[in-house]
């Protein structure tokens, strides 16, 4: 059984289609991302902003900004979808 972000896959023969599981995963992931993005970071001593991209195919890149605090904990700031890690994608990330 696979577990990701607090979610577990359904056991074989449970009657849940792959499409339904995918829709549920997308909905729950979107909700969790919205919670991360809405978190108040004003009380944290944030030292570093790290920006990096994850290539998910030939023409899809997720670019994320993460802040690191004094205790080396990471806090998500923003996430954008682009086709490359170019200036326009980074600019969109920084204006969220």
Secondary structure, 3 states (H helix, E strand, C coil): CCEECCEECCCCCCCCCHHHHHHHHHHHHHHHHHHHHHCCCCCCCEEEEEEEEEECCCCCEEEEEEEEECCCCEEEEEEEEECCCCHHHHHHHHCC
